[in-house]
Structure formats: C-alpha cells, structure tokens
Amino acid sequence: MRTTTVGPLGGMLVLAASGMLLAACGSSSTASTPTNPNKARAAVLTAYHYVRHEKSVSFTGTISVTTNGGSISTSINGYAVAAGSGAKSINAMLTETISIPGAARNLTIHQRIANGEIFEQIPASERGLTTLSGATWVQYPYTPKSTSEAASSTQTYAVNPTATLQLLLGKGASQIKTLGKDAIDGHTTTEYEAQINFVKELAQLKQSSNSSMLSKSLAGLNFDGPAQAKVWLDNSGRVRQLSLTIFASITKTGSTPNLPLTITVSADYTHYGAHFPTITAPTSGVIPLSTFQADLAAAHPTTAS
C-alpha cells in the first residue's frame, strides 16, 4: 500500500464509524446494568441537536488496524470550525502520524479542509516519486448532491462529532444502552453503547452523496458481525469521548484465506466553542488526486495501489 493512501484510509475508517476520530483514553464504566433504552436514545437525540450547533472543537485520537502481520497505528490531532450549515462550511486542520511496523521512522501527513474541500500534503519523502514539478498538495474530489449533504470525503465526517451521534441514532444501530458514569478530561459523563450493523448502515449511505467515495473506500471490506460503538456525553450533551471496534476482513483471490482485520477507533473532543486560527485552502502546488495517481502509476507502476 502506498503511504499516500494511508491518510484517506484513516478517514475512511473514521467515516465507517460515521465520523469518529480516534484515541482511547482508558475510561472505565462504573455501572453495567442498562437503563431504559428509550431514555438513552432520547439523551443521544438531545445531544445531537445540541452539538450540531457548536461552531468549533479540537480533537485527538488514534486509529489502529491489526492484522495477522501486525498493526498500523495512526494518531490524529487537530481542530475543526463550522462557518455555517452543510458540508461546505466545514474547515479543519489535521495532522496524522502513522506508525508502520518495521519502518525506520513514522510518517507525518498534514491535511486541510477549507470550505469542505479536502487537501493532503505530499510528504517530503514521497515528492521524489512524482514527476509533477512543484506539487506539494493533493486535492480530493468533492461531489455532493447538495451542500446540505455531507461531502464525499471521509475526513469531513472525521472532524464532525455530530456524525457520531447520527451513527448511534441510525437504522443500522440496535438499542442504545446506558452503561454508567465516567470522568473524562475533568468532565462528568454518561457512557452510551450501541451495536452497529454496517451492512445495513452502508446500504443507506449509498443513497447519499457519499456513495462514490465510500464505495471505493470500502470495496474490499467484509464486516464480520456488528461493531461496538460507545460515546461519552457530558451533562451539557457534548461528545467528550468515543470509541468503535470493527471486526472485518479483506477478500483475497484464489484459495488464500481472507485477511482478518480488527479496527479500533477512538477520540477525545475538547475546547468546544474556542477561537481557532482561520483555515484557508493552499494557493500553490495543488494537483487533483486523479492527476497525482495517474502520474505515480505511470512513473512507478509496481508501487502504485
């Protein structure tokens, strides 16, 4: 796999979690007996309506993908600002640090979302792989049916905590349960849990503007049972932490067994409503994703993926 695809892969996993961003902070539940599921669903629905009006938030987290051959861990941190409603209003700065087994060093990728448009910086170590002079940023396609729908890029979900609540409220989720109380980053929170049937969830997403990017991202994944999603809401209804565990596999050709994957996604959200620096699109060295992929494949056909 080319390392330039790791960033979009991280975003895909987060979108598969409907926007969950990344880092387990080791909280533990103080209760395990579910309360009235209707009350739990009502609490998440109330939080969804509350948080969707938030204009800014910062986040930290991790995505871990474990296979028979080891694991790849991606740490992400950044902030997001919503200038209005709809995907085109999303602005964010993300830094991804990817740890690859056996690699001499980590790979750092910078991403920028400006008015819903997604840009990823080509790491300096990879710029020599392309013949495109001066190319330093790759722009990802944006093809929504309307500005009220989500962008086709998975990273837009990744920086939007309301998508977490949408996932729990979706038709692919089973009953929402209240697990107990936890202290997260100094806030008293209530922990909620739901089982997510991604086969059903993705069938619905294919009806939205995400179908193209999502279908390509998830084309090789089989979901081996429901995923477990958890979200921690503070007393104001803000998302303070989330986690998701997905059991999946990749179909392989011939008689080779499928490659099993365990995908763990978790995140912390802080600084709701804070003022962050203005985010703008890069003005030079920008090439479309299709151009970068074509040039890379032509110059290095054995390394492109």
Secondary structure, 3 states (H helix, E strand, C coil): CCHHHHHHHHHHHHHHCCCCCCCCCCCCCCCCCCCCHHHHHHHHHHHHHHHCCCCEEEEEEEEEEEECCEEEEEEEEEEEEECCCCHHHEEEEEEEEEECCCCCCCEEEEEEEECCEEEEECCHHHHHHCCCCCCCEEEECCCCCCCCCCCCCHHHHHCCCHHHHHHHHCCCECCCEEEEEEEECCEEEEEEEEEECHHHHHHHHCCCCCHHHHHHHHCCEEECCCEEEEEEEECCCCEEEEEEEEEEEECCCCCCCCEEEEEEEEEEEECCCCCCCCCCCCCCCEEEHHHHHHHHHHHCCCCCC
